[in-house]
Amino acid sequence: MERIGSLISSVFGNAEAEKPAAKVKAIYIYPIKACRGISLPQVCVCPTGFRWDRQWLVVNSKCRAYTQRPEPKLALVEVSLPMEAFSEEWEPTADSFLTVKAPGMDPLKVPLLQQNREKVENVSMWEWSGSALDEGADAADWFSRYLGKPCWLVRFDTASEVRPTPAEYARGFKTMFSDEYPFLVISQESLDTLNKQLKEPLPINRFRTNIFVENCEPFAEDLWKTLRINGLTFHGVKLCARCKVPTVNQETGIPGNEPAETLSKFRSGDILFSGKKKRGEVFFGQNLICEESLNPKVCKAKTINVGDSVYVLKMASSWEEAAA
């Protein structure tokens, strides 16, 4: 961890004059929570995270969120958006659609315009409950047939609802249907270190990251407290405690035991932290918020790109200091 130690002394005023700590290798968004992601060369930052990320959600008959935990088949659902949808200032028209595909199913087209949508009340996503926009009978029928049980596709209602991030770690920020935070960063080197301990190496899609970086030390991202990418300031607020989703093969939709078993041997709370802090949990990746997202006028015009340098402005000195 010598490279990490050399960066701890970086300060806000001169950090960008220093050597970059990493480089953005890939960027991912997941328009429908729990379904497949989209790899992008560039993405806009908005007040709730990357534009289009986790804006839609599949819910059950009680309006509770479906994820890959109970429904691993969602891993096989592919989504796509018009390429122009990722341009700054672009707005949807009547001919703009979210396209959804899955094995054995005809494609589903969901209009991107939010006009004339009925509201679904009491939609729940973990600790949050509120109203969402119903994407209609065709979408409900499509997902119901695919999963073999009553389902609805809903869209986050940004006009009337706010889902705040946990105040303990990120007071004042918000997201849509991500688990808790708007961004997740993981490094190639961390993935490589894990894969060296597995019988079969895993791709990054198991971990559903947003910002995939390279050219840093393994798990350096754990200690990043403040970083800057293309003029945007991100804050590392909490190490990502992993659930069962990374055990789901994203190509087959079949869950297994890895990487949970291997991560428990060197990335558990009782190994990373002293005492009883977060015992029983395993960690992989760092949750982020973006400072500029508090100012929509500034945020709307900002993007990050594959190839952007990552400058670390502030670091934790140890895993004990890192929030978990």
Phi and psi in degrees as GROMACS dihedral restraints (atoms count N, CA, C in turn):
[ dihedral_restraints ]
;  ai    aj    ak    al  type     phi  dphi    fc
    3     4     5     6     1   -61.0    20    10
    4     5     6     7     1   -38.0    20    10
    6     7     8     9     1   -64.9    20    10
    7     8     9    10     1   -37.1    20    10
    9    10    11    12     1   -63.8    20    10
   10    11    12    13     1   -44.7    20    10
   12    13    14    15     1   -60.5    20    10
   13    14    15    16     1   -36.6    20    10
   15    16    17    18     1   -68.4    20    10
   16    17    18    19     1   -19.2    20    10
   18    19    20    21     1   -93.5    20    10
   19    20    21    22     1   -13.3    20    10
   21    22    23    24     1   -61.5    20    10
   22    23    24    25     1   -30.2    20    10
   24    25    26    27     1   -79.0    20    10
   25    26    27    28     1    -2.6    20    10
   27    28    29    30     1   -61.7    20    10
   28    29    30    31     1   139.1    20    10
   30    31    32    33     1  -121.9    20    10
   31    32    33    34     1   162.2    20    10
   33    34    35    36     1   -57.1    20    10
   34    35    36    37     1   -40.4    20    10
   36    37    38    39     1   -70.1    20    10
   37    38    39    40     1   -31.4    20    10
   39    40    41    42     1  -121.6    20    10
   40    41    42    43     1     8.6    20    10
   42    43    44    45     1   -61.8    20    10
   43    44    45    46     1   -37.7    20    10
   45    46    47    48     1   -73.6    20    10
   46    47    48    49     1   -13.6    20    10
   48    49    50    51     1   -82.4    20    10
   49    50    51    52     1   -13.4    20    10
   51    52    53    54     1   -81.9    20    10
   52    53    54    55     1   172.7    20    10
   54    55    56    57     1   -66.0    20    10
   55    56    57    58     1   136.8    20    10
   57    58    59    60     1   -57.3    20    10
   58    59    60    61     1   144.6    20    10
   60    61    62    63     1   -80.7    20    10
   61    62    63    64     1   -23.0    20    10
   63    64    65    66     1  -167.8    20    10
   64    65    66    67     1   179.9    20    10
   66    67    68    69     1  -136.5    20    10
   67    68    69    70     1   143.3    20    10
   69    70    71    72     1   -71.9    20    10
   70    71    72    73     1   118.1    20    10
   72    73    74    75     1   -92.0    20    10
   73    74    75    76     1   -38.0    20    10
   75    76    77    78     1  -155.8    20    10
   76    77    78    79     1   156.2    20    10
   78    79    80    81     1  -130.3    20    10
   79    80    81    82     1   135.3    20    10
   81    82    83    84     1  -131.2    20    10
   82    83    84    85     1   142.8    20    10
   84    85    86    87     1  -126.6    20    10
   85    86    87    88     1   160.5    20    10
   87    88    89    90     1  -133.1    20    10
   88    89    90    91     1    83.5    20    10
   90    91    92    93     1   -53.9    20    10
   91    92    93    94     1   -45.0    20    10
   93    94    95    96     1  -102.7    20    10
   94    95    96    97     1   119.8    20    10
   96    97    98    99     1   -54.3    20    10
   97    98    99   100     1   135.3    20    10
   99   100   101   102     1    82.2    20    10
  100   101   102   103     1   -10.6    20    10
  102   103   104   105     1   -94.3    20    10
  103   104   105   106     1   177.5    20    10
  105   106   107   108     1   -64.3    20    10
  106   107   108   109     1   152.4    20    10
  108   109   110   111     1   -90.5    20    10
  109   110   111   112     1   173.5    20    10
  111   112   113   114     1  -122.2    20    10
  112   113   114   115     1   129.7    20    10
  114   115   116   117     1   -89.5    20    10
  115   116   117   118     1   131.0    20    10
  117   118   119   120     1  -128.5    20    10
  118   119   120   121     1   147.2    20    10
  120   121   122   123     1   -78.8    20    10
  121   122   123   124     1   -22.8    20    10
  123   124   125   126     1  -152.4    20    10
  124   125   126   127     1   146.8    20    10
  126   127   128   129     1  -147.8    20    10
  127   128   129   130     1   144.5    20    10
  129   130   131   132     1   -87.5    20    10
  130   131   132   133     1   142.1    20    10
  132   133   134   135     1   -94.2    20    10
  133   134   135   136     1   132.3    20    10
  135   136   137   138     1  -124.7    20    10
  136   137   138   139     1   178.1    20    10
  138   139   140   141     1   -61.3    20    10
  139   140   141   142     1   -17.8    20    10
  141   142   143   144     1  -111.0    20    10
  142   143   144   145     1     7.5    20    10
  144   145   146   147     1   130.7    20    10
  145   146   147   148     1  -151.2    20    10
  147   148   149   150     1   -72.7    20    10
  148   149   150   151     1   144.5    20    10
  150   151   152   153     1   -60.5    20    10
  151   152   153   154     1   135.6    20    10
  153   154   155   156     1    77.5    20    10
  154   155   156   157     1    -4.4    20    10
  156   157   158   159     1   -75.2    20    10
  157   158   159   160     1   125.0    20    10
  159   160   161   162     1    49.3    20    10
  160   161   162   163     1    44.8    20    10
  162   163   164   165     1   -86.0    20    10
  163   164   165   166     1   -21.5    20    10
  165   166   167   168     1  -114.9    20    10
  166   167   168   169     1   157.3    20    10
  168   169   170   171     1  -147.5    20    10
  169   170   171   172     1   137.8    20    10
  171   172   173   174     1   -92.7    20    10
  172   173   174   175     1   128.6    20    10
  174   175   176   177     1  -122.6    20    10
  175   176   177   178     1   158.1    20    10
  177   178   179   180     1   -89.9    20    10
  178   179   180   181     1  -170.4    20    10
  180   181   182   183     1   -65.6    20    10
  181   182   183   184     1   -17.7    20    10
  183   184   185   186     1  -100.8    20    10
  184   185   186   187     1    11.8    20    10
  186   187   188   189     1    67.1    20    10
  187   188   189   190     1    25.3    20    10
  189   190   191   192     1   -96.2    20    10
  190   191   192   193     1   145.8    20    10
  192   193   194   195     1   -63.8    20    10
  193   194   195   196     1   136.7    20    10
  195   196   197   198     1   -95.4    20    10
  196   197   198   199     1   136.5    20    10
  198   199   200   201     1  -128.8    20    10
  199   200   201   202     1  -177.2    20    10
  201   202   203   204     1   -73.5    20    10
  202   203   204   205     1    -8.5    20    10
  204   205   206   207     1   -63.6    20    10
  205   206   207   208     1   -57.2    20    10
  207   208   209   210     1   -87.3    20    10
  208   209   210   211     1   -21.0    20    10
  210   211   212   213     1  -129.0    20    10
  211   212   213   214     1    73.6    20    10
  213   214   215   216     1   -62.3    20    10
  214   215   216   217     1   -18.8    20    10
  216   217   218   219     1   -61.3    20    10
  217   218   219   220     1   -19.5    20    10
  219   220   221   222     1   -63.1    20    10
  220   221   222   223     1   -20.7    20    10
  222   223   224   225     1   -62.0    20    10
  223   224   225   226     1   -21.8    20    10
  225   226   227   228     1   -92.1    20    10
  226   227   228   229     1    -3.0    20    10
  228   229   230   231     1   -83.5    20    10
  229   230   231   232     1   117.6    20    10
  231   232   233   234     1   -95.2    20    10
  232   233   234   235     1   142.4    20    10
  234   235   236   237     1  -128.7    20    10
  235   236   237   238     1   150.0    20    10
  237   238   239   240     1  -145.5    20    10
  238   239   240   241     1   154.4    20    10
  240   241   242   243     1  -129.5    20    10
  241   242   243   244     1   157.3    20    10
  243   244   245   246     1   -57.8    20    10
  244   245   246   247     1   141.3    20    10
  246   247   248   249     1   -59.0    20    10
  247   248   249   250     1   -34.0    20    10
  249   250   251   252     1   -68.5    20    10
  250   251   252   253     1   -15.2    20    10
  252   253   254   255     1   -65.5    20    10
  253   254   255   256     1   -15.5    20    10
  255   256   257   258     1   -98.2    20    10
  256   257   258   259     1     5.4    20    10
  258   259   260   261     1   -84.9    20    10
  259   260   261   262     1   148.9    20    10
  261   262   263   264     1   -63.0    20    10
  262   263   264   265     1   140.9    20    10
  264   265   266   267     1    72.9    20    10
  265   266   267   268     1    -1.3    20    10
  267   268   269   270     1   -70.2    20    10
  268   269   270   271     1   140.4    20    10
  270   271   272   273     1  -126.1    20    10
  271   272   273   274     1   141.9    20    10
  273   274   275   276     1   -68.5    20    10
  274   275   276   277     1   155.0    20    10
  276   277   278   279     1  -118.6    20    10
  277   278   279   280     1  -176.4    20    10
  279   280   281   282     1   -66.0    20    10
  280   281   282   283     1   -17.9    20    10
  282   283   284   285     1  -100.9    20    10
  283   284   285   286     1    16.0    20    10
  285   286   287   288     1  -103.2    20    10
  286   287   288   289     1   130.6    20    10
  288   289   290   291     1  -136.9    20    10
  289   290   291   292     1   150.2    20    10
  291   292   293   294     1   -89.5    20    10
  292   293   294   295     1   122.7    20    10
  294   295   296   297     1  -103.8    20    10
  295   296   297   298     1   132.0    20    10
  297   298   299   300     1  -121.9    20    10
  298   299   300   301     1   132.1    20    10
  300   301   302   303     1  -133.1    20    10
  301   302   303   304     1   152.9    20    10
  303   304   305   306     1  -158.6    20    10
  304   305   306   307     1   157.0    20    10
  306   307   308   309     1   -55.6    20    10
  307   308   309   310     1   131.2    20    10
  309   310   311   312     1    77.3    20    10
  310   311   312   313     1     5.8    20    10
  312   313   314   315     1  -120.5    20    10
  313   314   315   316     1   143.2    20    10
  315   316   317   318     1   -70.2    20    10
  316   317   318   319     1   151.6    20    10
  318   319   320   321     1   -60.8    20    10
  319   320   321   322     1   144.2    20    10
  321   322   323   324     1  -109.9    20    10
  322   323   324   325     1   133.0    20    10
  324   325   326   327     1  -112.4    20    10
  325   326   327   328     1   123.2    20    10
  327   328   329   330     1  -111.3    20    10
  328   329   330   331     1   118.4    20    10
  330   331   332   333     1   -59.6    20    10
  331   332   333   334     1   137.4    20    10
  333   334   335   336     1   -81.3    20    10
  334   335   336   337     1   -24.0    20    10
  336   337   338   339     1   -66.6    20    10
  337   338   339   340     1   139.3    20    10
  339   340   341   342     1   -97.7    20    10
  340   341   342   343     1    14.6    20    10
  342   343   344   345     1   -69.3    20    10
  343   344   345   346     1   144.9    20    10
  345   346   347   348     1    57.4    20    10
  346   347   348   349     1    36.7    20    10
  348   349   350   351     1   -94.5    20    10
  349   350   351   352     1   132.7    20    10
  351   352   353   354     1   -77.9    20    10
  352   353   354   355     1   153.1    20    10
  354   355   356   357     1   -93.8    20    10
  355   356   357   358     1   142.1    20    10
  357   358   359   360     1  -105.9    20    10
  358   359   360   361     1   122.9    20    10
  360   361   362   363     1   -89.5    20    10
  361   362   363   364     1   157.7    20    10
  363   364   365   366     1    60.4    20    10
  364   365   366   367     1    35.3    20    10
  366   367   368   369     1   -72.0    20    10
  367   368   369   370     1   129.9    20    10
  369   370   371   372     1  -119.6    20    10
  370   371   372   373     1   136.2    20    10
  372   373   374   375     1  -136.4    20    10
  373   374   375   376     1   100.2    20    10
  375   376   377   378     1    53.4    20    10
  376   377   378   379     1  -117.8    20    10
  378   379   380   381     1   -81.5    20    10
  379   380   381   382     1   -11.8    20    10
  381   382   383   384     1   -95.0    20    10
  382   383   384   385     1   145.3    20    10
  384   385   386   387     1  -142.1    20    10
  385   386   387   388     1   137.4    20    10
  387   388   389   390     1  -174.1    20    10
  388   389   390   391     1  -169.2    20    10
  390   391   392   393     1   -93.0    20    10
  391   392   393   394     1   156.4    20    10
  393   394   395   396     1  -143.1    20    10
  394   395   396   397     1   167.0    20    10
  396   397   398   399     1   -91.7    20    10
  397   398   399   400     1   128.3    20    10
  399   400   401   402     1   -76.3    20    10
  400   401   402   403     1   125.6    20    10
  402   403   404   405     1   -85.8    20    10
  403   404   405   406     1     8.3    20    10
  405   406   407   408     1    99.7    20    10
  406   407   408   409     1   173.4    20    10
  408   409   410   411     1   -67.0    20    10
  409   410   411   412     1   -38.8    20    10
  411   412   413   414     1   -62.1    20    10
  412   413   414   415     1   -44.4    20    10
  414   415   416   417     1   -66.3    20    10
  415   416   417   418     1   -40.9    20    10
  417   418   419   420     1   -62.3    20    10
  418   419   420   421     1   -43.4    20    10
  420   421   422   423     1   -65.4    20    10
  421   422   423   424     1   -40.0    20    10
  423   424   425   426     1   -61.2    20    10
  424   425   426   427     1   -52.1    20    10
  426   427   428   429     1   -70.6    20    10
  427   428   429   430     1   -31.7    20    10
  429   430   431   432     1   -64.5    20    10
  430   431   432   433     1   -42.9    20    10
  432   433   434   435     1   -68.9    20    10
  433   434   435   436     1   -37.9    20    10
  435   436   437   438     1   -67.5    20    10
  436   437   438   439     1   -43.8    20    10
  438   439   440   441     1   -90.2    20    10
  439   440   441   442     1   -12.4    20    10
  441   442   443   444     1    75.5    20    10
  442   443   444   445     1    26.9    20    10
  444   445   446   447     1  -161.3    20    10
  445   446   447   448     1   159.1    20    10
  447   448   449   450     1   -60.7    20    10
  448   449   450   451     1   129.2    20    10
  450   451   452   453     1  -142.4    20    10
  451   452   453   454     1   159.1    20    10
  453   454   455   456     1  -135.5    20    10
  454   455   456   457     1   148.8    20    10
  456   457   458   459     1  -104.3    20    10
  457   458   459   460     1   124.2    20    10
  459   460   461   462     1  -124.0    20    10
  460   461   462   463     1   159.0    20    10
  462   463   464   465     1  -121.3    20    10
  463   464   465   466     1   140.2    20    10
  465   466   467   468     1   -62.5    20    10
  466   467   468   469     1   132.6    20    10
  468   469   470   471     1   -93.1    20    10
  469   470   471   472     1    90.5    20    10
  471   472   473   474     1   -68.6    20    10
  472   473   474   475     1   -18.8    20    10
  474   475   476   477     1   -74.4    20    10
  475   476   477   478     1   -27.4    20    10
  477   478   479   480     1  -126.8    20    10
  478   479   480   481     1   -12.5    20    10
  480   481   482   483     1  -119.0    20    10
  481   482   483   484     1   150.1    20    10
  483   484   485   486     1  -133.4    20    10
  484   485   486   487     1   131.2    20    10
  486   487   488   489     1  -115.6    20    10
  487   488   489   490     1   101.5    20    10
  489   490   491   492     1   -75.1    20    10
  490   491   492   493     1   151.3    20    10
  492   493   494   495     1   -74.1    20    10
  493   494   495   496     1   159.5    20    10
  495   496   497   498     1   -56.0    20    10
  496   497   498   499     1   123.7    20    10
  498   499   500   501     1   -63.0    20    10
  499   500   501   502     1   -27.1    20    10
  501   502   503   504     1   -61.6    20    10
  502   503   504   505     1   -30.9    20    10
  504   505   506   507     1  -115.0    20    10
  505   506   507   508     1   -27.3    20    10
  507   508   509   510     1  -151.0    20    10
  508   509   510   511     1    67.2    20    10
  510   511   512   513     1   -67.0    20    10
  511   512   513   514     1   135.5    20    10
  513   514   515   516     1    93.8    20    10
  514   515   516   517     1    -6.5    20    10
  516   517   518   519     1  -100.9    20    10
  517   518   519   520     1   168.6    20    10
  519   520   521   522     1  -145.7    20    10
  520   521   522   523     1   163.2    20    10
  522   523   524   525     1  -147.2    20    10
  523   524   525   526     1  -178.2    20    10
  525   526   527   528     1  -107.6    20    10
  526   527   528   529     1  -105.2    20    10
  528   529   530   531     1  -104.5    20    10
  529   530   531   532     1    21.4    20    10
  531   532   533   534     1   -69.4    20    10
  532   533   534   535     1   166.1    20    10
  534   535   536   537     1   -57.3    20    10
  535   536   537   538     1   -54.3    20    10
  537   538   539   540     1  -145.9    20    10
  538   539   540   541     1   -33.0    20    10
  540   541   542   543     1  -126.2    20    10
  541   542   543   544     1   156.0    20    10
  543   544   545   546     1   -77.6    20    10
  544   545   546   547     1   -20.8    20    10
  546   547   548   549     1  -137.3    20    10
  547   548   549   550     1   151.0    20    10
  549   550   551   552     1  -136.1    20    10
  550   551   552   553     1   129.3    20    10
  552   553   554   555     1  -114.8    20    10
  553   554   555   556     1   137.7    20    10
  555   556   557   558     1  -140.2    20    10
  556   557   558   559     1   147.5    20    10
  558   559   560   561     1  -103.3    20    10
  559   560   561   562     1   152.3    20    10
  561   562   563   564     1   -59.0    20    10
  562   563   564   565     1   -38.3    20    10
  564   565   566   567     1   -66.9    20    10
  565   566   567   568     1   -34.9    20    10
  567   568   569   570     1   -66.3    20    10
  568   569   570   571     1   -43.0    20    10
  570   571   572   573     1   -63.0    20    10
  571   572   573   574     1   -41.8    20    10
  573   574   575   576     1   -60.9    20    10
  574   575   576   577     1   -41.9    20    10
  576   577   578   579     1   -62.8    20    10
  577   578   579   580     1   -43.4    20    10
  579   580   581   582     1   -62.7    20    10
  580   581   582   583     1   -46.5    20    10
  582   583   584   585     1   -62.9    20    10
  583   584   585   586     1   -28.7    20    10
  585   586   587   588     1   -65.4    20    10
  586   587   588   589     1   -20.3    20    10
  588   589   590   591     1  -100.7    20    10
  589   590   591   592     1    -0.9    20    10
  591   592   593   594     1  -103.0    20    10
  592   593   594   595     1   149.0    20    10
  594   595   596   597     1   -66.7    20    10
  595   596   597   598     1   -37.8    20    10
  597   598   599   600     1  -124.3    20    10
  598   599   600   601     1   117.6    20    10
  600   601   602   603     1   -63.6    20    10
  601   602   603   604     1   150.5    20    10
  603   604   605   606     1  -111.1    20    10
  604   605   606   607     1   146.7    20    10
  606   607   608   609     1   -80.9    20    10
  607   608   609   610     1   165.6    20    10
  609   610   611   612     1   -66.7    20    10
  610   611   612   613     1   -20.1    20    10
  612   613   614   615     1   -65.5    20    10
  613   614   615   616     1   -14.2    20    10
  615   616   617   618     1   -65.3    20    10
  616   617   618   619     1   -23.1    20    10
  618   619   620   621     1  -109.1    20    10
  619   620   621   622     1    -1.9    20    10
  621   622   623   624     1    50.6    20    10
  622   623   624   625     1    47.5    20    10
  624   625   626   627     1   -79.7    20    10
  625   626   627   628     1   159.2    20    10
  627   628   629   630     1   -96.7    20    10
  628   629   630   631     1   -43.7    20    10
  630   631   632   633     1  -118.8    20    10
  631   632   633   634     1   113.4    20    10
  633   634   635   636     1  -106.6    20    10
  634   635   636   637     1   118.2    20    10
  636   637   638   639     1  -115.1    20    10
  637   638   639   640     1   167.6    20    10
  639   640   641   642     1  -146.4    20    10
  640   641   642   643     1   174.3    20    10
  642   643   644   645     1    70.7    20    10
  643   644   645   646     1    40.0    20    10
  645   646   647   648     1  -138.3    20    10
  646   647   648   649     1   175.4    20    10
  648   649   650   651     1   -74.0    20    10
  649   650   651   652     1   152.3    20    10
  651   652   653   654     1   -55.7    20    10
  652   653   654   655     1   131.1    20    10
  654   655   656   657     1    64.8    20    10
  655   656   657   658     1    18.0    20    10
  657   658   659   660     1   -58.9    20    10
  658   659   660   661     1   -34.1    20    10
  660   661   662   663     1   -62.6    20    10
  661   662   663   664     1   -21.3    20    10
  663   664   665   666     1   -58.1    20    10
  664   665   666   667     1   -33.2    20    10
  666   667   668   669     1  -100.8    20    10
  667   668   669   670     1     1.2    20    10
  669   670   671   672     1   -75.6    20    10
  670   671   672   673     1   113.6    20    10
  672   673   674   675     1   -93.8    20    10
  673   674   675   676     1   -39.8    20    10
  675   676   677   678     1  -139.4    20    10
  676   677   678   679     1   130.4    20    10
  678   679   680   681     1  -141.1    20    10
  679   680   681   682     1   158.0    20    10
  681   682   683   684     1  -127.2    20    10
  682   683   684   685     1   132.4    20    10
  684   685   686   687     1  -131.6    20    10
  685   686   687   688     1   118.0    20    10
  687   688   689   690     1    50.2    20    10
  688   689   690   691     1    42.8    20    10
  690   691   692   693     1    84.4    20    10
  691   692   693   694     1    -4.9    20    10
  693   694   695   696     1   -97.4    20    10
  694   695   696   697     1   138.4    20    10
  696   697   698   699     1  -103.9    20    10
  697   698   699   700     1   119.2    20    10
  699   700   701   702     1  -109.1    20    10
  700   701   702   703     1   149.6    20    10
  702   703   704   705     1  -122.3    20    10
  703   704   705   706     1   128.8    20    10
  705   706   707   708     1   -78.6    20    10
  706   707   708   709     1   117.9    20    10
  708   709   710   711     1  -110.9    20    10
  709   710   711   712     1   -20.9    20    10
  711   712   713   714     1  -168.9    20    10
  712   713   714   715     1   131.9    20    10
  714   715   716   717     1   -62.1    20    10
  715   716   717   718     1   145.9    20    10
  717   718   719   720     1   -86.7    20    10
  718   719   720   721     1   111.7    20    10
  720   721   722   723     1   -78.5    20    10
  721   722   723   724     1   126.2    20    10
  723   724   725   726     1   -92.4    20    10
  724   725   726   727     1   139.3    20    10
  726   727   728   729     1   -97.0    20    10
  727   728   729   730     1  -154.9    20    10
  729   730   731   732     1   -82.3    20    10
  730   731   732   733     1   -11.2    20    10
  732   733   734   735     1   -56.7    20    10
  733   734   735   736     1   -42.2    20    10
  735   736   737   738     1   -61.8    20    10
  736   737   738   739     1   -13.5    20    10
  738   739   740   741     1   -82.5    20    10
  739   740   741   742     1    -6.4    20    10
  741   742   743   744     1   -87.9    20    10
  742   743   744   745     1   121.5    20    10
  744   745   746   747     1   -65.8    20    10
  745   746   747   748     1   117.7    20    10
  747   748   749   750     1   -76.0    20    10
  748   749   750   751     1    -8.5    20    10
  750   751   752   753     1   -94.5    20    10
  751   752   753   754     1   -25.0    20    10
  753   754   755   756     1  -117.1    20    10
  754   755   756   757     1   -19.5    20    10
  756   757   758   759     1    75.5    20    10
  757   758   759   760     1    16.1    20    10
  759   760   761   762     1  -104.2    20    10
  760   761   762   763     1   125.2    20    10
  762   763   764   765     1   -80.1    20    10
  763   764   765   766     1   157.1    20    10
  765   766   767   768     1  -141.2    20    10
  766   767   768   769     1  -151.5    20    10
  768   769   770   771     1  -105.3    20    10
  769   770   771   772     1   -21.5    20    10
  771   772   773   774     1  -103.7    20    10
  772   773   774   775     1   149.1    20    10
  774   775   776   777     1   -92.7    20    10
  775   776   777   778     1    10.1    20    10
  777   778   779   780     1   -57.1    20    10
  778   779   780   781     1   -43.9    20    10
  780   781   782   783     1   -64.8    20    10
  781   782   783   784     1   -43.0    20    10
  783   784   785   786     1   -71.7    20    10
  784   785   786   787     1   -41.1    20    10
  786   787   788   789     1   -60.3    20    10
  787   788   789   790     1   -33.0    20    10
  789   790   791   792     1   -65.3    20    10
  790   791   792   793     1   -18.5    20    10
  792   793   794   795     1   -84.7    20    10
  793   794   795   796     1   -19.3    20    10
  795   796   797   798     1  -145.6    20    10
  796   797   798   799     1     1.0    20    10
  798   799   800   801     1  -130.9    20    10
  799   800   801   802     1    25.8    20    10
  801   802   803   804     1   -87.0    20    10
  802   803   804   805     1   161.3    20    10
  804   805   806   807     1   -61.2    20    10
  805   806   807   808     1   -37.6    20    10
  807   808   809   810     1   -74.3    20    10
  808   809   810   811     1   -12.8    20    10
  810   811   812   813     1   -93.2    20    10
  811   812   813   814     1   -42.6    20    10
  813   814   815   816     1   -75.2    20    10
  814   815   816   817     1   -31.7    20    10
  816   817   818   819     1  -123.5    20    10
  817   818   819   820     1   148.9    20    10
  819   820   821   822     1   -78.6    20    10
  820   821   822   823     1   164.9    20    10
  822   823   824   825     1    69.2    20    10
  823   824   825   826     1  -142.8    20    10
  825   826   827   828     1  -109.6    20    10
  826   827   828   829     1    19.6    20    10
  828   829   830   831     1   -66.3    20    10
  829   830   831   832     1   118.1    20    10
  831   832   833   834     1    55.8    20    10
  832   833   834   835     1    35.8    20    10
  834   835   836   837     1   -65.1    20    10
  835   836   837   838     1   140.3    20    10
  837   838   839   840     1    92.6    20    10
  838   839   840   841     1   -15.1    20    10
  840   841   842   843     1   -96.9    20    10
  841   842   843   844     1   154.0    20    10
  843   844   845   846     1  -120.8    20    10
  844   845   846   847     1   149.3    20    10
  846   847   848   849     1  -125.4    20    10
  847   848   849   850     1   137.9    20    10
  849   850   851   852     1  -157.5    20    10
  850   851   852   853     1   106.3    20    10
  852   853   854   855     1   104.2    20    10
  853   854   855   856     1   165.1    20    10
  855   856   857   858     1  -125.6    20    10
  856   857   858   859     1   129.0    20    10
  858   859   860   861     1   -78.5    20    10
  859   860   861   862     1   140.3    20    10
  861   862   863   864     1  -126.9    20    10
  862   863   864   865     1   155.0    20    10
  864   865   866   867     1  -125.4    20    10
  865   866   867   868     1   159.1    20    10
  867   868   869   870     1  -111.6    20    10
  868   869   870   871     1   123.4    20    10
  870   871   872   873     1   -58.7    20    10
  871   872   873   874     1   -41.3    20    10
  873   874   875   876     1   -68.9    20    10
  874   875   876   877     1   -15.2    20    10
  876   877   878   879     1   -67.6    20    10
  877   878   879   880     1   -14.2    20    10
  879   880   881   882     1   -73.8    20    10
  880   881   882   883     1   -16.0    20    10
  882   883   884   885     1  -119.9    20    10
  883   884   885   886     1    92.0    20    10
  885   886   887   888     1   -55.3    20    10
  886   887   888   889     1   -33.8    20    10
  888   889   890   891     1   -65.9    20    10
  889   890   891   892     1   -39.8    20    10
  891   892   893   894     1   -74.3    20    10
  892   893   894   895     1   -43.1    20    10
  894   895   896   897     1   -63.7    20    10
  895   896   897   898     1   -37.7    20    10
  897   898   899   900     1   -59.6    20    10
  898   899   900   901     1   -30.0    20    10
  900   901   902   903     1   -95.5    20    10
  901   902   903   904     1     7.5    20    10
  903   904   905   906     1  -105.3    20    10
  904   905   906   907     1   143.1    20    10
  906   907   908   909     1  -135.3    20    10
  907   908   909   910     1   161.5    20    10
  909   910   911   912     1  -121.9    20    10
  910   911   912   913     1   156.4    20    10
  912   913   914   915     1  -133.5    20    10
  913   914   915   916     1   150.3    20    10
  915   916   917   918     1   -60.1    20    10
  916   917   918   919     1   132.9    20    10
  918   919   920   921     1    98.8    20    10
  919   920   921   922     1   -12.9    20    10
  921   922   923   924     1   -62.7    20    10
  922   923   924   925     1   144.7    20    10
  924   925   926   927     1   -78.8    20    10
  925   926   927   928     1   147.3    20    10
  927   928   929   930     1  -110.0    20    10
  928   929   930   931     1   118.1    20    10
  930   931   932   933     1  -107.5    20    10
  931   932   933   934     1   127.1    20    10
  933   934   935   936     1   -92.8    20    10
  934   935   936   937     1   122.1    20    10
  936   937   938   939     1   -95.6    20    10
  937   938   939   940     1   -29.1    20    10
  939   940   941   942     1  -152.0    20    10
  940   941   942   943     1   140.5    20    10
  942   943   944   945     1  -131.2    20    10
  943   944   945   946     1   151.3    20    10
  945   946   947   948     1   -75.2    20    10
  946   947   948   949     1   151.0    20    10
  948   949   950   951     1   -84.9    20    10
  949   950   951   952     1   -16.3    20    10
  951   952   953   954     1  -162.7    20    10
  952   953   954   955     1   169.7    20    10
  954   955   956   957     1   -65.3    20    10
  955   956   957   958     1   -29.1    20    10
  957   958   959   960     1   -60.4    20    10
  958   959   960   961     1   -34.2    20    10
  960   961   962   963     1   -82.7    20    10
  961   962   963   964     1   -22.2    20    10
  963   964   965   966     1   -71.3    20    10
  964   965   966   967     1   138.8    20    10
  966   967   968   969     1   -73.1    20    10
  967   968   969   970     1   141.2    20    10
